[in-house]
Amino acid sequence: MSKLQNERLARYVEAEKAVLMGQSYTIGNRTLTRADLSSIRVAIDNLIASGATLDDSETPGKGRGKRIVFFD
């Protein structure tokens, strides 16, 4: 998966966290609303379905442990 898609996924996850912490907020007499949570979730799901990851692994199986079996 491309590094660009992994970066996009990380940004969407950060945006989701921000929205979850408060959908709207007020500054003075103005009320501001963050991005729509459902559209953020759709983008995250699409990126994950296309293979994007948050751990920057480029190859499947990278970083996984191996099992060693000893025989007599």
PDB file of N, CA, C, O and CB in Angstrom:
ATOM      1  N   MET A   1       0.848  -1.174   0.000  1.00  0.00           N
ATOM      2  CA  MET A   1       0.000   0.000   0.000  1.00  0.00           C
ATOM      3  C   MET A   1       0.887   1.228   0.000  1.00  0.00           C
ATOM      4  O   MET A   1       1.983   1.214   0.561  1.00  0.00           O
ATOM      5  CB  MET A   1      -0.961   0.003   1.213  1.00  0.00           C
ATOM      6  N   SER A   2       0.422   2.265  -0.615  1.00  0.00           N
ATOM      7  CA  SER A   2       1.236   3.458  -0.731  1.00  0.00           C
ATOM      8  C   SER A   2       1.296   4.221   0.582  1.00  0.00           C
ATOM      9  O   SER A   2       0.362   4.202   1.383  1.00  0.00           O
ATOM     10  CB  SER A   2       0.703   4.349  -1.827  1.00  0.00           C
ATOM     11  N   LYS A   3       2.399   4.877   0.771  1.00  0.00           N
ATOM     12  CA  LYS A   3       2.606   5.672   1.980  1.00  0.00           C
ATOM     13  C   LYS A   3       1.577   6.804   2.052  1.00  0.00           C
ATOM     14  O   LYS A   3       1.137   7.183   3.137  1.00  0.00           O
ATOM     15  CB  LYS A   3       4.043   6.245   2.015  1.00  0.00           C
ATOM     16  N   LEU A   4       1.202   7.334   0.897  1.00  0.00           N
ATOM     17  CA  LEU A   4       0.220   8.416   0.844  1.00  0.00           C
ATOM     18  C   LEU A   4      -1.123   7.961   1.421  1.00  0.00           C
ATOM     19  O   LEU A   4      -1.751   8.693   2.185  1.00  0.00           O
ATOM     20  CB  LEU A   4       0.039   8.906  -0.604  1.00  0.00           C
ATOM     21  N   GLN A   5      -1.559   6.764   1.058  1.00  0.00           N
ATOM     22  CA  GLN A   5      -2.834   6.263   1.581  1.00  0.00           C
ATOM     23  C   GLN A   5      -2.740   5.999   3.082  1.00  0.00           C
ATOM     24  O   GLN A   5      -3.708   6.228   3.808  1.00  0.00           O
ATOM     25  CB  GLN A   5      -3.250   4.977   0.844  1.00  0.00           C
ATOM     26  N   ASN A   6      -1.597   5.523   3.554  1.00  0.00           N
ATOM     27  CA  ASN A   6      -1.409   5.323   4.991  1.00  0.00           C
ATOM     28  C   ASN A   6      -1.473   6.655   5.739  1.00  0.00           C
ATOM     29  O   ASN A   6      -2.051   6.730   6.823  1.00  0.00           O
ATOM     30  CB  ASN A   6      -0.065   4.625   5.265  1.00  0.00           C
ATOM     31  N   GLU A   7      -0.887   7.696   5.169  1.00  0.00           N
ATOM     32  CA  GLU A   7      -0.939   9.026   5.780  1.00  0.00           C
ATOM     33  C   GLU A   7      -2.366   9.562   5.793  1.00  0.00           C
ATOM     34  O   GLU A   7      -2.800  10.155   6.780  1.00  0.00           O
ATOM     35  CB  GLU A   7      -0.017  10.001   5.031  1.00  0.00           C
ATOM     36  N   ARG A   8      -3.095   9.354   4.700  1.00  0.00           N
ATOM     37  CA  ARG A   8      -4.498   9.786   4.649  1.00  0.00           C
ATOM     38  C   ARG A   8      -5.313   9.084   5.723  1.00  0.00           C
ATOM     39  O   ARG A   8      -6.135   9.709   6.393  1.00  0.00           O
ATOM     40  CB  ARG A   8      -5.103   9.509   3.259  1.00  0.00           C
ATOM     41  N   LEU A   9      -5.085   7.778   5.887  1.00  0.00           N
ATOM     42  CA  LEU A   9      -5.795   7.025   6.908  1.00  0.00           C
ATOM     43  C   LEU A   9      -5.501   7.592   8.294  1.00  0.00           C
ATOM     44  O   LEU A   9      -6.416   7.761   9.100  1.00  0.00           O
ATOM     45  CB  LEU A   9      -5.412   5.542   6.844  1.00  0.00           C
ATOM     46  N   ALA A  10      -4.245   7.885   8.575  1.00  0.00           N
ATOM     47  CA  ALA A  10      -3.878   8.445   9.879  1.00  0.00           C
ATOM     48  C   ALA A  10      -4.568   9.789  10.106  1.00  0.00           C
ATOM     49  O   ALA A  10      -5.014  10.071  11.218  1.00  0.00           O
ATOM     50  CB  ALA A  10      -2.349   8.610   9.985  1.00  0.00           C
ATOM     51  N   ARG A  11      -4.660  10.607   9.083  1.00  0.00           N
ATOM     52  CA  ARG A  11      -5.335  11.908   9.218  1.00  0.00           C
ATOM     53  C   ARG A  11      -6.838  11.750   9.428  1.00  0.00           C
ATOM     54  O   ARG A  11      -7.439  12.482  10.215  1.00  0.00           O
ATOM     55  CB  ARG A  11      -5.077  12.768   7.979  1.00  0.00           C
ATOM     56  N   TYR A  12      -7.439  10.800   8.731  1.00  0.00           N
ATOM     57  CA  TYR A  12      -8.869  10.560   8.927  1.00  0.00           C
ATOM     58  C   TYR A  12      -9.147  10.052  10.346  1.00  0.00           C
ATOM     59  O   TYR A  12     -10.150  10.424  10.954  1.00  0.00           O
ATOM     60  CB  TYR A  12      -9.390   9.547   7.888  1.00  0.00           C
ATOM     61  N   VAL A  13      -8.264   9.209  10.867  1.00  0.00           N
ATOM     62  CA  VAL A  13      -8.439   8.714  12.233  1.00  0.00           C
ATOM     63  C   VAL A  13      -8.326   9.871  13.226  1.00  0.00           C
ATOM     64  O   VAL A  13      -9.090   9.934  14.188  1.00  0.00           O
ATOM     65  CB  VAL A  13      -7.394   7.615  12.557  1.00  0.00           C
ATOM     66  N   GLU A  14      -7.386  10.780  13.002  1.00  0.00           N
ATOM     67  CA  GLU A  14      -7.262  11.962  13.865  1.00  0.00           C
ATOM     68  C   GLU A  14      -8.510  12.840  13.768  1.00  0.00           C
ATOM     69  O   GLU A  14      -8.977  13.372  14.776  1.00  0.00           O
ATOM     70  CB  GLU A  14      -6.010  12.778  13.484  1.00  0.00           C
ATOM     71  N   ALA A  15      -9.043  12.991  12.567  1.00  0.00           N
ATOM     72  CA  ALA A  15     -10.264  13.776  12.387  1.00  0.00           C
ATOM     73  C   ALA A  15     -11.435  13.122  13.116  1.00  0.00           C
ATOM     74  O   ALA A  15     -12.264  13.804  13.719  1.00  0.00           O
ATOM     75  CB  ALA A  15     -10.589  13.932  10.890  1.00  0.00           C
ATOM     76  N   GLU A  16     -11.489  11.794  13.053  1.00  0.00           N
ATOM     77  CA  GLU A  16     -12.552  11.082  13.757  1.00  0.00           C
ATOM     78  C   GLU A  16     -12.454  11.321  15.265  1.00  0.00           C
ATOM     79  O   GLU A  16     -13.468  11.534  15.929  1.00  0.00           O
ATOM     80  CB  GLU A  16     -12.485   9.574  13.449  1.00  0.00           C
ATOM     81  N   LYS A  17     -11.233  11.287  15.801  1.00  0.00           N
ATOM     82  CA  LYS A  17     -11.043  11.542  17.232  1.00  0.00           C
ATOM     83  C   LYS A  17     -11.512  12.946  17.602  1.00  0.00           C
ATOM     84  O   LYS A  17     -12.164  13.140  18.628  1.00  0.00           O
ATOM     85  CB  LYS A  17      -9.565  11.359  17.619  1.00  0.00           C
ATOM     86  N   ALA A  18     -11.179  13.917  16.765  1.00  0.00           N
ATOM     87  CA  ALA A  18     -11.584  15.295  17.037  1.00  0.00           C
ATOM     88  C   ALA A  18     -13.095  15.445  17.035  1.00  0.00           C
ATOM     89  O   ALA A  18     -13.654  16.128  17.893  1.00  0.00           O
ATOM     90  CB  ALA A  18     -10.971  16.235  16.014  1.00  0.00           C
ATOM     91  N   VAL A  19     -13.757  14.814  16.082  1.00  0.00           N
ATOM     92  CA  VAL A  19     -15.212  14.887  16.006  1.00  0.00           C
ATOM     93  C   VAL A  19     -15.839  14.194  17.207  1.00  0.00           C
ATOM     94  O   VAL A  19     -16.817  14.683  17.770  1.00  0.00           O
ATOM     95  CB  VAL A  19     -15.719  14.258  14.699  1.00  0.00           C
ATOM     96  N   LEU A  20     -15.276  13.053  17.599  1.00  0.00           N
ATOM     97  CA  LEU A  20     -15.825  12.319  18.731  1.00  0.00           C
ATOM     98  C   LEU A  20     -15.680  13.090  20.044  1.00  0.00           C
ATOM     99  O   LEU A  20     -16.479  12.915  20.964  1.00  0.00           O
ATOM    100  CB  LEU A  20     -15.145  10.969  18.849  1.00  0.00           C
ATOM    101  N   MET A  21     -14.662  13.940  20.123  1.00  0.00           N
ATOM    102  CA  MET A  21     -14.465  14.725  21.342  1.00  0.00           C
ATOM    103  C   MET A  21     -15.432  15.904  21.420  1.00  0.00           C
ATOM    104  O   MET A  21     -15.637  16.463  22.497  1.00  0.00           O
ATOM    105  CB  MET A  21     -13.028  15.229  21.414  1.00  0.00           C
ATOM    106  N   GLY A  22     -16.008  16.275  20.324  1.00  0.00           N
ATOM    107  CA  GLY A  22     -16.976  17.361  20.312  1.00  0.00           C
ATOM    108  C   GLY A  22     -17.388  17.691  18.897  1.00  0.00           C
ATOM    109  O   GLY A  22     -16.590  18.211  18.117  1.00  0.00           O
ATOM    110  N   GLN A  23     -18.632  17.391  18.559  1.00  0.00           N
ATOM    111  CA  GLN A  23     -19.114  17.619  17.199  1.00  0.00           C
ATOM    112  C   GLN A  23     -19.182  19.107  16.877  1.00  0.00           C
ATOM    113  O   GLN A  23     -18.886  19.511  15.753  1.00  0.00           O
ATOM    114  CB  GLN A  23     -20.489  16.981  17.009  1.00  0.00           C
ATOM    115  N   SER A  24     -19.568  19.923  17.849  1.00  0.00           N
ATOM    116  CA  SER A  24     -19.627  21.366  17.607  1.00  0.00           C
ATOM    117  C   SER A  24     -19.102  22.107  18.831  1.00  0.00           C
ATOM    118  O   SER A  24     -19.095  21.577  19.942  1.00  0.00           O
ATOM    119  CB  SER A  24     -21.077  21.817  17.274  1.00  0.00           C
ATOM    120  N   TYR A  25     -18.673  23.319  18.609  1.00  0.00           N
ATOM    121  CA  TYR A  25     -18.157  24.141  19.698  1.00  0.00           C
ATOM    122  C   TYR A  25     -18.488  25.588  19.415  1.00  0.00           C
ATOM    123  O   TYR A  25     -18.785  25.958  18.279  1.00  0.00           O
ATOM    124  CB  TYR A  25     -16.632  23.950  19.876  1.00  0.00           C
ATOM    125  N   THR A  26     -18.436  26.410  20.458  1.00  0.00           N
ATOM    126  CA  THR A  26     -18.817  27.814  20.332  1.00  0.00           C
ATOM    127  C   THR A  26     -17.634  28.704  20.677  1.00  0.00           C
ATOM    128  O   THR A  26     -16.936  28.492  21.668  1.00  0.00           O
ATOM    129  CB  THR A  26     -20.020  28.141  21.239  1.00  0.00           C
ATOM    130  N   ILE A  27     -17.431  29.698  19.836  1.00  0.00           N
ATOM    131  CA  ILE A  27     -16.429  30.737  20.089  1.00  0.00           C
ATOM    132  C   ILE A  27     -17.180  32.055  20.029  1.00  0.00           C
ATOM    133  O   ILE A  27     -17.660  32.466  18.972  1.00  0.00           O
ATOM    134  CB  ILE A  27     -15.223  30.690  19.039  1.00  0.00           C
ATOM    135  N   GLY A  28     -17.276  32.710  21.176  1.00  0.00           N
ATOM    136  CA  GLY A  28     -18.058  33.943  21.225  1.00  0.00           C
ATOM    137  C   GLY A  28     -19.516  33.631  20.963  1.00  0.00           C
ATOM    138  O   GLY A  28     -20.115  32.805  21.652  1.00  0.00           O
ATOM    139  N   ASN A  29     -20.088  34.292  19.967  1.00  0.00           N
ATOM    140  CA  ASN A  29     -21.487  34.033  19.636  1.00  0.00           C
ATOM    141  C   ASN A  29     -21.644  33.149  18.396  1.00  0.00           C
ATOM    142  O   ASN A  29     -22.751  32.980  17.886  1.00  0.00           O
ATOM    143  CB  ASN A  29     -22.214  35.344  19.423  1.00  0.00           C
ATOM    144  N   ARG A  30     -20.534  32.587  17.915  1.00  0.00           N
ATOM    145  CA  ARG A  30     -20.578  31.713  16.739  1.00  0.00           C
ATOM    146  C   ARG A  30     -20.458  30.256  17.149  1.00  0.00           C
ATOM    147  O   ARG A  30     -19.633  29.917  17.998  1.00  0.00           O
ATOM    148  CB  ARG A  30     -19.460  32.076  15.751  1.00  0.00           C
ATOM    149  N   THR A  31     -21.262  29.399  16.562  1.00  0.00           N
ATOM    150  CA  THR A  31     -21.177  27.961  16.793  1.00  0.00           C
ATOM    151  C   THR A  31     -20.624  27.318  15.527  1.00  0.00           C
ATOM    152  O   THR A  31     -21.147  27.517  14.431  1.00  0.00           O
ATOM    153  CB  THR A  31     -22.573  27.355  17.177  1.00  0.00           C
ATOM    154  N   LEU A  32     -19.568  26.552  15.700  1.00  0.00           N
ATOM    155  CA  LEU A  32     -18.904  25.885  14.580  1.00  0.00           C
ATOM    156  C   LEU A  32     -19.121  24.383  14.699  1.00  0.00           C
ATOM    157  O   LEU A  32     -19.112  23.832  15.800  1.00  0.00           O
ATOM    158  CB  LEU A  32     -17.383  26.224  14.544  1.00  0.00           C
ATOM    159  N   THR A  33     -19.313  23.731  13.573  1.00  0.00           N
ATOM    160  CA  THR A  33     -19.542  22.294  13.543  1.00  0.00           C
ATOM    161  C   THR A  33     -18.419  21.629  12.762  1.00  0.00           C
ATOM    162  O   THR A  33     -18.044  22.076  11.678  1.00  0.00           O
ATOM    163  CB  THR A  33     -20.922  21.962  12.920  1.00  0.00           C
ATOM    164  N   ARG A  34     -17.896  20.564  13.329  1.00  0.00           N
ATOM    165  CA  ARG A  34     -16.827  19.813  12.670  1.00  0.00           C
ATOM    166  C   ARG A  34     -17.393  19.002  11.500  1.00  0.00           C
ATOM    167  O   ARG A  34     -18.596  19.012  11.241  1.00  0.00           O
ATOM    168  CB  ARG A  34     -16.114  18.880  13.681  1.00  0.00           C
ATOM    169  N   ALA A  35     -16.514  18.315  10.817  1.00  0.00           N
ATOM    170  CA  ALA A  35     -16.922  17.485   9.669  1.00  0.00           C
ATOM    171  C   ALA A  35     -17.900  16.400  10.103  1.00  0.00           C
ATOM    172  O   ALA A  35     -17.987  16.059  11.283  1.00  0.00           O
ATOM    173  CB  ALA A  35     -15.689  16.842   8.998  1.00  0.00           C
ATOM    174  N   ASP A  36     -18.616  15.878   9.155  1.00  0.00           N
ATOM    175  CA  ASP A  36     -19.613  14.853   9.404  1.00  0.00           C
ATOM    176  C   ASP A  36     -18.937  13.524   9.736  1.00  0.00           C
ATOM    177  O   ASP A  36     -18.131  13.021   8.952  1.00  0.00           O
ATOM    178  CB  ASP A  36     -20.539  14.699   8.190  1.00  0.00           C
ATOM    179  N   LEU A  37     -19.265  12.956  10.893  1.00  0.00           N
ATOM    180  CA  LEU A  37     -18.645  11.717  11.348  1.00  0.00           C
ATOM    181  C   LEU A  37     -18.901  10.563  10.383  1.00  0.00           C
ATOM    182  O   LEU A  37     -18.006   9.750  10.150  1.00  0.00           O
ATOM    183  CB  LEU A  37     -19.158  11.357  12.730  1.00  0.00           C
ATOM    184  N   SER A  38     -20.090  10.479   9.825  1.00  0.00           N
ATOM    185  CA  SER A  38     -20.390   9.358   8.928  1.00  0.00           C
ATOM    186  C   SER A  38     -19.541   9.400   7.662  1.00  0.00           C
ATOM    187  O   SER A  38     -19.141   8.350   7.159  1.00  0.00           O
ATOM    188  CB  SER A  38     -21.869   9.365   8.557  1.00  0.00           C
ATOM    189  N   SER A  39     -19.259  10.584   7.139  1.00  0.00           N
ATOM    190  CA  SER A  39     -18.411  10.656   5.937  1.00  0.00           C
ATOM    191  C   SER A  39     -16.956  10.323   6.269  1.00  0.00           C
ATOM    192  O   SER A  39     -16.242   9.764   5.437  1.00  0.00           O
ATOM    193  CB  SER A  39     -18.497  12.061   5.300  1.00  0.00           C
ATOM    194  N   ILE A  40     -16.516  10.663   7.480  1.00  0.00           N
ATOM    195  CA  ILE A  40     -15.163  10.299   7.911  1.00  0.00           C
ATOM    196  C   ILE A  40     -15.057   8.782   8.031  1.00  0.00           C
ATOM    197  O   ILE A  40     -14.062   8.197   7.601  1.00  0.00           O
ATOM    198  CB  ILE A  40     -14.807  10.981   9.265  1.00  0.00           C
ATOM    199  N   ARG A  41     -16.079   8.133   8.615  1.00  0.00           N
ATOM    200  CA  ARG A  41     -16.072   6.683   8.773  1.00  0.00           C
ATOM    201  C   ARG A  41     -16.063   5.981   7.414  1.00  0.00           C
ATOM    202  O   ARG A  41     -15.374   4.975   7.243  1.00  0.00           O
ATOM    203  CB  ARG A  41     -17.287   6.234   9.592  1.00  0.00           C
ATOM    204  N   VAL A  42     -16.810   6.495   6.461  1.00  0.00           N
ATOM    205  CA  VAL A  42     -16.828   5.907   5.121  1.00  0.00           C
ATOM    206  C   VAL A  42     -15.434   5.981   4.500  1.00  0.00           C
ATOM    207  O   VAL A  42     -14.974   5.010   3.899  1.00  0.00           O
ATOM    208  CB  VAL A  42     -17.862   6.629   4.219  1.00  0.00           C
ATOM    209  N   ALA A  43     -14.762   7.119   4.640  1.00  0.00           N
ATOM    210  CA  ALA A  43     -13.416   7.277   4.083  1.00  0.00           C
ATOM    211  C   ALA A  43     -12.436   6.326   4.765  1.00  0.00           C
ATOM    212  O   ALA A  43     -11.604   5.716   4.094  1.00  0.00           O
ATOM    213  CB  ALA A  43     -12.935   8.734   4.234  1.00  0.00           C
ATOM    214  N   ILE A  44     -12.523   6.192   6.091  1.00  0.00           N
ATOM    215  CA  ILE A  44     -11.644   5.275   6.820  1.00  0.00           C
ATOM    216  C   ILE A  44     -11.880   3.843   6.351  1.00  0.00           C
ATOM    217  O   ILE A  44     -10.929   3.114   6.066  1.00  0.00           O
ATOM    218  CB  ILE A  44     -11.877   5.389   8.349  1.00  0.00           C
ATOM    219  N   ASP A  45     -13.141   3.444   6.271  1.00  0.00           N
ATOM    220  CA  ASP A  45     -13.463   2.085   5.829  1.00  0.00           C
ATOM    221  C   ASP A  45     -12.959   1.809   4.417  1.00  0.00           C
ATOM    222  O   ASP A  45     -12.449   0.723   4.142  1.00  0.00           O
ATOM    223  CB  ASP A  45     -14.966   1.857   5.891  1.00  0.00           C
ATOM    224  N   ASN A  46     -13.099   2.791   3.515  1.00  0.00           N
ATOM    225  CA  ASN A  46     -12.623   2.625   2.136  1.00  0.00           C
ATOM    226  C   ASN A  46     -11.107   2.493   2.084  1.00  0.00           C
ATOM    227  O   ASN A  46     -10.584   1.669   1.334  1.00  0.00           O
ATOM    228  CB  ASN A  46     -13.072   3.805   1.270  1.00  0.00           C
ATOM    229  N   LEU A  47     -10.392   3.297   2.873  1.00  0.00           N
ATOM    230  CA  LEU A  47      -8.932   3.219   2.883  1.00  0.00           C
ATOM    231  C   LEU A  47      -8.458   1.879   3.440  1.00  0.00           C
ATOM    232  O   LEU A  47      -7.529   1.278   2.901  1.00  0.00           O
ATOM    233  CB  LEU A  47      -8.341   4.370   3.706  1.00  0.00           C
ATOM    234  N   ILE A  48      -9.089   1.411   4.511  1.00  0.00           N
ATOM    235  CA  ILE A  48      -8.710   0.120   5.083  1.00  0.00           C
ATOM    236  C   ILE A  48      -9.013  -1.004   4.098  1.00  0.00           C
ATOM    237  O   ILE A  48      -8.220  -1.934   3.952  1.00  0.00           O
ATOM    238  CB  ILE A  48      -9.448  -0.122   6.417  1.00  0.00           C
ATOM    239  N   ALA A  49     -10.162  -0.920   3.418  1.00  0.00           N
ATOM    240  CA  ALA A  49     -10.523  -1.942   2.431  1.00  0.00           C
ATOM    241  C   ALA A  49      -9.525  -1.979   1.270  1.00  0.00           C
ATOM    242  O   ALA A  49      -9.300  -3.031   0.672  1.00  0.00           O
ATOM    243  CB  ALA A  49     -11.936  -1.684   1.896  1.00  0.00           C
ATOM    244  N   SER A  50      -8.928  -0.822   0.956  1.00  0.00           N
ATOM    245  CA  SER A  50      -7.957  -0.791  -0.134  1.00  0.00           C
ATOM    246  C   SER A  50      -6.552  -1.171   0.328  1.00  0.00           C
ATOM    247  O   SER A  50      -5.622  -1.199  -0.477  1.00  0.00           O
ATOM    248  CB  SER A  50      -7.931   0.587  -0.762  1.00  0.00           C
ATOM    249  N   GLY A  51      -6.393  -1.467   1.630  1.00  0.00           N
ATOM    250  CA  GLY A  51      -5.110  -1.968   2.124  1.00  0.00           C
ATOM    251  C   GLY A  51      -4.300  -0.995   2.948  1.00  0.00           C
ATOM    252  O   GLY A  51      -3.190  -1.333   3.362  1.00  0.00           O
ATOM    253  N   ALA A  52      -4.801   0.192   3.204  1.00  0.00           N
ATOM    254  CA  ALA A  52      -4.054   1.165   4.005  1.00  0.00           C
ATOM    255  C   ALA A  52      -3.969   0.684   5.451  1.00  0.00           C
ATOM    256  O   ALA A  52      -4.894   0.054   5.965  1.00  0.00           O
ATOM    257  CB  ALA A  52      -4.718   2.568   3.935  1.00  0.00           C
ATOM    258  N   THR A  53      -2.844   0.993   6.099  1.00  0.00           N
ATOM    259  CA  THR A  53      -2.638   0.612   7.496  1.00  0.00           C
ATOM    260  C   THR A  53      -2.108   1.798   8.281  1.00  0.00           C
ATOM    261  O   THR A  53      -1.639   2.779   7.703  1.00  0.00           O
ATOM    262  CB  THR A  53      -1.669  -0.582   7.605  1.00  0.00           C
ATOM    263  N   LEU A  54      -2.184   1.703   9.583  1.00  0.00           N
ATOM    264  CA  LEU A  54      -1.648   2.756  10.444  1.00  0.00           C
ATOM    265  C   LEU A  54      -0.233   2.457  10.904  1.00  0.00           C
ATOM    266  O   LEU A  54       0.414   3.314  11.506  1.00  0.00           O
ATOM    267  CB  LEU A  54      -2.542   2.950  11.647  1.00  0.00           C
ATOM    268  N   ASP A  55       0.260   1.259  10.632  1.00  0.00           N
ATOM    269  CA  ASP A  55       1.586   0.879  11.134  1.00  0.00           C
ATOM    270  C   ASP A  55       2.696   1.017  10.105  1.00  0.00           C
ATOM    271  O   ASP A  55       3.816   0.574  10.360  1.00  0.00           O
ATOM    272  CB  ASP A  55       1.551  -0.533  11.623  1.00  0.00           C
ATOM    273  N   ASP A  56       2.427   1.614   8.957  1.00  0.00           N
ATOM    274  CA  ASP A  56       3.422   1.864   7.907  1.00  0.00           C
ATOM    275  C   ASP A  56       4.076   0.611   7.343  1.00  0.00           C
ATOM    276  O   ASP A  56       5.144   0.702   6.739  1.00  0.00           O
ATOM    277  CB  ASP A  56       4.483   2.756   8.438  1.00  0.00           C
ATOM    278  N   SER A  57       3.468  -0.549   7.521  1.00  0.00           N
ATOM    279  CA  SER A  57       4.063  -1.749   6.938  1.00  0.00           C
ATOM    280  C   SER A  57       3.708  -1.796   5.456  1.00  0.00           C
ATOM    281  O   SER A  57       2.537  -1.698   5.089  1.00  0.00           O
ATOM    282  CB  SER A  57       3.573  -3.038   7.672  1.00  0.00           C
ATOM    283  N   GLU A  58       4.698  -1.943   4.629  1.00  0.00           N
ATOM    284  CA  GLU A  58       4.504  -1.947   3.183  1.00  0.00           C
ATOM    285  C   GLU A  58       4.221  -3.346   2.649  1.00  0.00           C
ATOM    286  O   GLU A  58       3.535  -3.504   1.640  1.00  0.00           O
ATOM    287  CB  GLU A  58       5.726  -1.372   2.492  1.00  0.00           C
ATOM    288  N   THR A  59       4.753  -4.367   3.333  1.00  0.00           N
ATOM    289  CA  THR A  59       4.584  -5.722   2.835  1.00  0.00           C
ATOM    290  C   THR A  59       3.747  -6.526   3.816  1.00  0.00           C
ATOM    291  O   THR A  59       3.901  -6.374   5.028  1.00  0.00           O
ATOM    292  CB  THR A  59       5.948  -6.396   2.603  1.00  0.00           C
ATOM    293  N   PRO A  60       2.872  -7.370   3.317  1.00  0.00           N
ATOM    294  CA  PRO A  60       2.079  -8.201   4.212  1.00  0.00           C
ATOM    295  C   PRO A  60       2.973  -9.128   5.022  1.00  0.00           C
ATOM    296  O   PRO A  60       3.919  -9.709   4.489  1.00  0.00           O
ATOM    297  CB  PRO A  60       1.054  -9.013   3.422  1.00  0.00           C
ATOM    298  N   GLY A  61       2.675  -9.264   6.300  1.00  0.00           N
ATOM    299  CA  GLY A  61       3.454 -10.148   7.146  1.00  0.00           C
ATOM    300  C   GLY A  61       4.674  -9.504   7.755  1.00  0.00           C
ATOM    301  O   GLY A  61       5.347 -10.125   8.577  1.00  0.00           O
ATOM    302  N   LYS A  62       4.981  -8.285   7.381  1.00  0.00           N
ATOM    303  CA  LYS A  62       6.153  -7.596   7.923  1.00  0.00           C
ATOM    304  C   LYS A  62       5.951  -7.378   9.415  1.00  0.00           C
ATOM    305  O   LYS A  62       4.895  -6.920   9.852  1.00  0.00           O
ATOM    306  CB  LYS A  62       6.396  -6.240   7.195  1.00  0.00           C
ATOM    307  N   GLY A  63       6.969  -7.709  10.184  1.00  0.00           N
ATOM    308  CA  GLY A  63       6.912  -7.488  11.614  1.00  0.00           C
ATOM    309  C   GLY A  63       6.224  -8.594  12.393  1.00  0.00           C
ATOM    310  O   GLY A  63       6.097  -8.501  13.614  1.00  0.00           O
ATOM    311  N   ARG A  64       5.790  -9.613  11.724  1.00  0.00           N
ATOM    312  CA  ARG A  64       5.143 -10.718  12.426  1.00  0.00           C
ATOM    313  C   ARG A  64       6.190 -11.695  12.936  1.00  0.00           C
ATOM    314  O   ARG A  64       7.254 -11.865  12.340  1.00  0.00           O
ATOM    315  CB  ARG A  64       4.138 -11.438  11.507  1.00  0.00           C
ATOM    316  N   GLY A  65       5.867 -12.319  14.031  1.00  0.00           N
ATOM    317  CA  GLY A  65       6.775 -13.311  14.604  1.00  0.00           C
ATOM    318  C   GLY A  65       6.738 -14.611  13.825  1.00  0.00           C
ATOM    319  O   GLY A  65       5.828 -14.847  13.030  1.00  0.00           O
ATOM    320  N   LYS A  66       7.719 -15.439  14.057  1.00  0.00           N
ATOM    321  CA  LYS A  66       7.773 -16.748  13.422  1.00  0.00           C
ATOM    322  C   LYS A  66       7.805 -17.806  14.498  1.00  0.00           C
ATOM    323  O   LYS A  66       8.351 -17.591  15.580  1.00  0.00           O
ATOM    324  CB  LYS A  66       8.998 -16.874  12.490  1.00  0.00           C
ATOM    325  N   ARG A  67       7.233 -18.920  14.206  1.00  0.00           N
ATOM    326  CA  ARG A  67       7.209 -20.027  15.150  1.00  0.00           C
ATOM    327  C   ARG A  67       8.268 -21.032  14.726  1.00  0.00           C
ATOM    328  O   ARG A  67       8.362 -21.409  13.558  1.00  0.00           O
ATOM    329  CB  ARG A  67       5.796 -20.689  15.216  1.00  0.00           C
ATOM    330  N   ILE A  68       9.043 -21.448  15.678  1.00  0.00           N
ATOM    331  CA  ILE A  68      10.088 -22.441  15.427  1.00  0.00           C
ATOM    332  C   ILE A  68       9.721 -23.697  16.182  1.00  0.00           C
ATOM    333  O   ILE A  68       9.445 -23.652  17.381  1.00  0.00           O
ATOM    334  CB  ILE A  68      11.501 -21.921  15.853  1.00  0.00           C
ATOM    335  N   VAL A  69       9.717 -24.827  15.476  1.00  0.00           N
ATOM    336  CA  VAL A  69       9.398 -26.114  16.089  1.00  0.00           C
ATOM    337  C   VAL A  69      10.633 -26.989  16.013  1.00  0.00           C
ATOM    338  O   VAL A  69      11.153 -27.244  14.926  1.00  0.00           O
ATOM    339  CB  VAL A  69       8.180 -26.798  15.390  1.00  0.00           C
ATOM    340  N   PHE A  70      11.107 -27.455  17.170  1.00  0.00           N
ATOM    341  CA  PHE A  70      12.278 -28.305  17.223  1.00  0.00           C
ATOM    342  C   PHE A  70      11.844 -29.772  17.184  1.00  0.00           C
ATOM    343  O   PHE A  70      10.903 -30.169  17.872  1.00  0.00           O
ATOM    344  CB  PHE A  70      13.113 -28.009  18.489  1.00  0.00           C
ATOM    345  N   PHE A  71      12.535 -30.564  16.378  1.00  0.00           N
ATOM    346  CA  PHE A  71      12.243 -31.988  16.280  1.00  0.00           C
ATOM    347  C   PHE A  71      13.452 -32.780  16.769  1.00  0.00           C
ATOM    348  O   PHE A  71      14.596 -32.365  16.581  1.00  0.00           O
ATOM    349  CB  PHE A  71      11.875 -32.383  14.823  1.00  0.00           C
ATOM    350  N   ASP A  72      13.189 -33.914  17.393  1.00  0.00           N
ATOM    351  CA  ASP A  72      14.266 -34.830  17.810  1.00  0.00           C
ATOM    352  C   ASP A  72      14.625 -35.765  16.698  1.00  0.00           C
ATOM    353  O   ASP A  72      15.508 -36.607  16.860  1.00  0.00           O
ATOM    354  CB  ASP A  72      13.863 -35.631  19.044  1.00  0.00           C
TER     355      ASP A  72
END
